[in-house]
């Protein structure tokens, strides 16, 4: 018996409709559009952990699930399947997820968590539901002969989208020769690792060109440049920025950003902050998070720890790739500390959502870890976006 395809039995109009539905089903998910981050303003906040502090990393899996990797002395992480409204708890495998940072490979959806202290890396191929056994992880030494000391307290890594190095994985890290004792902090420097084979092997970049730095974030602009945004803890001033023109191998042209604070103004001890670029092909819209206060105080020791005046968690917005930062909005005016940022995925429950994870709360800057979920309209706070973009 000969069977005819279903489409041949349909009249012309329904047949075209079936073909259209088939095309849409097979078509890849489109890149995010600016409209995805606009619409009615929304803001939602949840306490993720109580009594926990330290830098975490946020990734949006291919299915839209959002993962917040705890990153401290734990392999625990939180997952949201509904765009950040509710969160469940799970664990990644072994030591790789402790004191770690994460990166999602945008070419195939694999998620890596890496721990340089224990020389382990773990991988998930199913949106973070299960994880492989952690395997040996030793990036190549840098030009000074050092491998990264820690991945903890960094913004999550990125997959490059533009130019000759598209597909490369790049993850910020830190080198701490001699450890973190006070007299060694001036020798620390920010760094990065990168992989051109999907995370099988990793190379270490040239050092960030300012010593006394660490805890950082990297973004890629539409023209293929990478911006490295780093904390510094040896002198008073704003965040340090450097640029890479070779996909994250070399960092050059360092300068202090004239707007973005590095923790409370007036202290030399800095503070971990988040930096992301919204995944738009037409605009270089960047978001930066940190505390926004003039209450900083100097420690009596150079490079000394001073965190008492951290408060007022804030997000800044740039519409021109970081050249200017015309907008900012306070997220939480009370005690706050470390922060990092994430962004949702097109075609899922997290579409158009921006995620800010930060230490703080009404009981103190080191009493809890919060997650705030909002969109660009909320950040605009009534301003017209057409006044900022071409």
C-alpha positions as CSV (number, residue, x, y, z in Angstrom):
1,X,0.0,0.0,0.0
2,X,1.3,3.5,-0.9
3,X,0.9,6.2,1.7
4,X,0.6,9.8,0.8
5,X,2.1,12.5,3.1
6,X,-0.4,14.3,5.3
7,X,0.3,17.6,3.6
8,X,-0.8,16.2,0.2
9,X,-4.3,15.5,1.6
10,X,-4.8,19.1,2.8
11,X,-6.1,22.0,0.8
12,X,-3.5,24.6,-0.3
13,X,-4.0,27.1,2.6
14,X,-3.8,24.5,5.4
15,X,-0.9,22.9,3.7
16,X,1.0,26.2,3.7
17,X,0.1,26.6,7.4
18,X,1.5,23.1,8.2
19,X,4.7,24.0,6.3
20,X,5.0,27.2,8.2
21,X,4.5,25.5,11.6
22,X,7.1,22.9,10.5
23,X,9.6,25.6,9.6
24,X,9.0,27.4,12.9
25,X,9.5,24.2,14.8
26,X,12.8,23.5,13.1
27,X,14.1,27.1,13.1
28,X,16.8,27.9,15.7
29,X,16.0,30.2,18.6
30,X,16.5,33.7,17.5
31,X,19.0,36.1,19.1
32,X,17.5,38.3,21.8
33,X,15.9,41.5,20.7
34,X,15.8,44.8,22.6
35,X,12.0,44.5,23.0
36,X,12.5,41.3,25.0
37,X,14.0,43.4,27.9
38,X,11.3,46.1,27.7
39,X,7.5,45.9,28.1
40,X,5.9,46.5,31.5
41,X,8.4,47.0,34.3
42,X,8.8,44.2,36.8
43,X,10.9,43.6,39.9
44,X,11.0,40.5,42.1
45,X,13.4,39.6,45.0
46,X,14.0,36.4,46.9
47,X,16.5,35.3,49.6
48,X,18.5,32.4,48.3
49,X,20.7,31.6,51.2
50,X,20.8,32.7,54.8
51,X,24.1,33.3,56.6
52,X,26.1,33.0,53.4
53,X,28.5,35.4,51.7
54,X,30.9,35.4,48.9
55,X,30.9,35.5,45.1
56,X,28.7,33.3,43.1
57,X,28.1,32.8,39.3
58,X,24.9,32.8,37.3
59,X,24.2,30.9,34.1
60,X,21.0,30.5,32.0
61,X,20.9,27.0,30.6
62,X,19.8,26.2,27.1
63,X,16.3,25.3,28.3
64,X,16.0,28.6,30.2
65,X,16.7,27.2,33.7
66,X,18.7,29.7,35.7
67,X,21.5,28.4,37.9
68,X,23.2,30.3,40.7
69,X,26.4,28.4,41.6
70,X,27.2,29.0,45.3
71,X,30.9,28.9,44.8
72,X,32.0,29.1,48.4
73,X,32.9,26.0,50.5
74,X,30.0,24.1,49.0
75,X,28.9,22.4,45.8
76,X,25.3,23.6,46.3
77,X,23.5,25.7,43.7
78,X,20.0,27.1,43.2
79,X,17.8,26.5,40.1
80,X,14.8,28.4,38.8
81,X,12.6,26.9,36.1
82,X,10.2,29.8,36.0
83,X,12.3,32.9,35.3
84,X,13.4,33.5,38.9
85,X,10.0,33.5,40.7
86,X,10.9,30.3,42.7
87,X,14.1,28.4,43.4
88,X,15.1,24.8,44.3
89,X,18.4,23.5,45.7
90,X,20.7,20.9,44.1
91,X,24.4,20.0,44.2
92,X,27.0,19.8,41.4
93,X,29.6,17.1,41.5
94,X,32.6,17.0,43.8
95,X,35.2,19.6,44.6
96,X,35.0,21.3,41.2
97,X,32.0,23.3,42.3
98,X,33.6,24.5,45.5
99,X,35.3,27.9,45.3
100,X,34.5,27.8,41.6
101,X,33.3,29.8,38.7
102,X,31.0,28.7,35.8
103,X,30.8,29.1,32.1
104,X,28.2,27.9,29.6
105,X,29.3,26.9,26.1
106,X,26.9,28.7,23.8
107,X,27.7,26.4,20.9
108,X,26.4,23.2,22.6
109,X,24.9,24.1,26.0
110,X,27.5,22.4,28.1
111,X,28.1,24.0,31.5
112,X,31.5,23.9,33.3
113,X,32.4,24.6,36.9
114,X,36.1,24.9,37.7
115,X,38.2,25.0,40.8
116,X,41.8,25.8,40.5
117,X,42.7,25.1,44.2
118,X,41.8,21.5,43.8
119,X,42.6,21.3,40.1
120,X,39.2,20.0,39.2
121,X,36.6,20.8,36.5
122,X,33.1,19.3,36.2
123,X,30.7,19.4,33.3
124,X,26.9,19.1,32.7
125,X,25.4,18.2,29.3
126,X,21.8,18.4,30.4
127,X,21.3,21.9,31.7
128,X,22.8,21.3,35.1
129,X,20.5,18.4,36.1
130,X,23.4,16.0,36.4
131,X,27.2,16.4,36.4
132,X,30.1,14.3,35.2
133,X,32.8,13.3,37.7
134,X,35.2,16.1,38.1
135,X,38.4,15.7,36.1
136,X,41.9,17.1,36.2
137,X,42.1,20.8,35.4
138,X,45.4,22.5,35.0
139,X,45.5,25.5,32.6
140,X,48.8,26.3,31.0
141,X,51.1,28.7,33.1
142,X,51.1,32.3,32.1
143,X,54.1,34.4,31.0
144,X,55.3,34.7,34.7
145,X,55.0,30.9,35.2
146,X,51.9,31.0,37.3
147,X,48.6,29.2,36.9
148,X,45.3,30.8,38.2
149,X,45.0,30.6,42.0
150,X,41.2,31.0,42.3
151,X,38.1,31.2,40.1
152,X,35.9,32.1,43.1
153,X,34.2,35.6,43.4
154,X,34.2,36.2,39.6
155,X,31.5,37.0,37.1
156,X,30.6,33.9,35.1
157,X,32.6,33.2,32.0
158,X,31.4,33.9,28.4
159,X,31.4,32.3,25.0
160,X,32.7,34.7,22.3
161,X,30.2,35.5,19.6
162,X,32.0,37.8,17.1
163,X,35.1,37.8,14.9
164,X,38.0,35.3,14.4
165,X,37.6,33.8,17.9
166,X,33.9,33.1,17.9
167,X,33.1,30.0,20.0
168,X,36.1,30.6,22.4
169,X,35.3,30.2,26.1
170,X,36.8,32.9,28.3
171,X,36.6,32.9,32.1
172,X,38.0,35.6,34.5
173,X,40.3,34.4,37.2
174,X,43.0,35.6,39.7
175,X,46.6,34.8,40.4
176,X,47.8,35.1,44.0
177,X,51.6,34.5,44.2
178,X,52.4,33.6,47.8
179,X,48.7,33.5,49.0
180,X,46.4,36.2,50.4
181,X,48.3,37.5,53.3
182,X,48.4,41.3,53.6
183,X,52.0,41.7,52.5
184,X,51.3,39.6,49.4
185,X,48.3,41.4,48.0
186,X,50.3,43.9,46.0
187,X,51.6,41.0,43.9
188,X,48.1,39.7,43.0
189,X,46.8,40.2,39.5
190,X,43.6,39.5,37.5
191,X,43.9,37.0,34.7
192,X,41.7,34.8,32.5
193,X,41.7,31.3,31.0
194,X,40.3,30.4,27.5
195,X,39.5,27.3,25.6
196,X,39.2,26.8,21.8
197,X,38.2,23.2,21.9
198,X,35.0,23.3,23.8
199,X,36.6,23.1,27.3
200,X,38.8,20.1,26.8
201,X,42.0,22.1,27.3
202,X,42.6,25.6,28.8
203,X,45.2,28.3,28.3
204,X,46.0,31.1,30.7
205,X,46.0,34.7,29.3
206,X,48.7,37.2,29.8
207,X,48.3,39.0,33.1
208,X,45.9,42.0,33.6
209,X,48.3,45.0,33.4
210,X,47.7,46.3,36.9
211,X,49.0,44.6,40.1
212,X,47.0,44.4,43.3
213,X,43.9,43.4,41.3
214,X,41.4,40.5,41.5
215,X,37.7,39.5,41.4
216,X,36.7,40.5,37.9
217,X,34.3,40.4,34.9
218,X,34.7,40.1,31.2
219,X,32.3,41.1,28.4
220,X,32.6,41.1,24.6
221,X,31.4,44.0,22.4
222,X,29.9,43.8,18.9
223,X,33.2,44.7,17.3
224,X,35.0,41.7,19.0
225,X,36.8,43.7,21.7
226,X,36.8,42.3,25.2
227,X,36.5,44.6,28.2
228,X,38.1,43.4,31.5
229,X,36.5,45.1,34.5
230,X,38.5,44.4,37.7
231,X,38.5,45.1,41.4
232,X,41.6,46.6,42.9
233,X,42.6,46.7,46.6
234,X,45.7,48.7,47.0
235,X,44.7,52.3,46.3
236,X,41.6,54.6,46.3
237,X,39.7,54.8,43.1
238,X,37.1,53.4,40.7
239,X,37.2,50.1,38.8
240,X,40.1,49.3,36.5
241,X,39.3,48.5,32.9
242,X,41.5,46.9,30.2
243,X,40.9,45.8,26.6
244,X,41.7,42.7,24.6
245,X,41.9,42.8,20.8
246,X,42.9,39.1,20.4
247,X,40.1,37.2,22.1
248,X,41.3,37.4,25.7
249,X,44.9,36.4,25.2
250,X,46.4,39.9,25.9
251,X,45.0,42.8,28.0
252,X,46.1,46.4,27.3
253,X,45.3,50.1,27.8
254,X,44.3,50.0,31.5
255,X,42.5,52.9,32.9
256,X,40.2,53.7,35.9
257,X,36.6,54.1,34.8
258,X,35.5,57.7,35.7
259,X,32.0,56.5,36.9
260,X,32.0,53.0,38.2
261,X,32.9,52.7,41.9
262,X,35.0,49.9,43.3
263,X,33.2,49.4,46.5
264,X,32.5,52.4,48.9
265,X,34.2,55.5,47.7
266,X,37.1,56.5,50.0
267,X,38.3,53.0,50.8
268,X,41.2,51.2,49.1
269,X,39.8,47.7,49.5
270,X,37.4,47.5,46.6
271,X,34.5,45.1,46.2
272,X,33.4,42.3,43.8
273,X,31.0,43.6,41.2
274,X,29.1,42.2,38.3
275,X,29.3,43.1,34.6
276,X,27.3,41.7,31.7
277,X,26.4,42.7,28.1
278,X,22.8,42.0,27.1
279,X,22.8,39.4,24.3
280,X,21.8,41.8,21.5
281,X,23.3,42.0,18.0
282,X,22.3,45.6,17.5
283,X,23.4,47.3,20.7
284,X,26.3,47.2,23.2
285,X,24.1,47.6,26.4
286,X,26.2,46.8,29.5
287,X,25.1,46.5,33.1
288,X,27.4,46.9,36.1
289,X,26.6,46.2,39.8
290,X,28.3,47.3,43.0
291,X,27.6,49.3,46.1
292,X,27.0,53.0,45.7
293,X,28.1,55.0,48.7
294,X,30.5,57.8,49.7
295,X,30.9,56.3,53.2
296,X,34.2,54.5,52.6
297,X,37.0,54.6,55.1
298,X,40.7,53.9,54.7
299,X,42.3,51.0,56.5
300,X,45.4,51.9,58.4
301,X,47.4,49.3,56.4
302,X,48.0,49.4,52.7
303,X,45.8,46.7,51.1
304,X,44.1,46.2,54.5
305,X,40.7,44.6,54.7
306,X,37.9,47.2,55.3
307,X,34.3,46.3,54.5
308,X,32.2,48.0,57.2
309,X,30.8,50.7,55.0
310,X,29.4,48.6,52.1
311,X,25.8,49.5,51.4
312,X,23.3,50.5,48.7
313,X,23.4,47.8,46.0
314,X,23.0,49.5,42.6
315,X,23.0,48.7,38.9
316,X,24.5,51.1,36.3
317,X,23.5,51.0,32.6
318,X,25.7,51.9,29.6
319,X,24.2,52.1,26.0
320,X,27.5,52.6,24.2
321,X,29.8,49.7,25.3
322,X,31.0,51.3,28.5
323,X,32.1,54.7,27.2
324,X,29.4,56.4,29.3
325,X,27.1,55.2,32.1
326,X,24.1,57.7,32.1
327,X,21.7,55.6,34.3
328,X,21.8,53.9,37.6
329,X,19.1,52.5,39.9
330,X,19.4,51.4,43.5
331,X,18.2,47.8,44.1
332,X,18.6,47.7,47.9
333,X,19.6,50.7,49.9
334,X,20.7,48.8,53.0
335,X,23.8,46.8,53.9
336,X,25.2,44.9,50.8
337,X,28.5,43.5,49.5
338,X,29.5,41.2,46.7
339,X,27.4,41.0,43.5
340,X,27.2,39.4,40.1
341,X,24.8,39.5,37.2
342,X,23.1,37.1,34.8
343,X,20.6,37.3,31.9
344,X,17.8,35.0,30.7
345,X,17.4,33.2,27.4
346,X,15.3,33.9,24.4
347,X,12.2,31.7,24.0
348,X,12.1,30.5,27.6
349,X,10.5,31.5,30.9
350,X,13.6,33.6,31.6
351,X,13.4,35.7,28.4
352,X,14.1,39.4,29.0
353,X,14.9,38.8,32.7
354,X,18.0,40.3,34.4
355,X,19.3,38.6,37.5
356,X,21.3,40.3,40.3
357,X,22.7,38.1,43.0
358,X,24.2,40.0,46.0
359,X,25.2,39.6,49.6
360,X,23.2,41.7,52.0
361,X,19.8,42.3,53.6
362,X,18.2,44.2,56.5
363,X,20.2,42.2,59.1
364,X,23.7,43.1,57.6
365,X,25.9,42.8,54.5
366,X,27.1,39.3,55.4
367,X,23.8,37.8,56.6
368,X,22.2,36.5,53.4
369,X,22.4,36.1,49.7
370,X,19.6,37.7,47.7
371,X,18.4,37.4,44.1
372,X,16.7,40.3,42.4
373,X,15.0,39.8,39.0
374,X,13.9,42.7,36.8
375,X,13.9,44.0,33.3
376,X,15.4,46.9,31.5
377,X,12.2,48.9,31.8
378,X,12.5,48.8,35.5
379,X,16.1,50.0,35.3
380,X,15.0,52.9,33.1
381,X,12.7,54.0,35.9
382,X,10.4,56.0,33.5
383,X,13.2,57.3,31.2
384,X,12.7,56.8,27.4
385,X,15.2,54.3,26.0
386,X,15.1,56.2,22.7
387,X,17.0,59.0,24.4
388,X,20.0,56.7,24.9
389,X,20.2,54.5,21.7
390,X,20.6,55.4,18.0
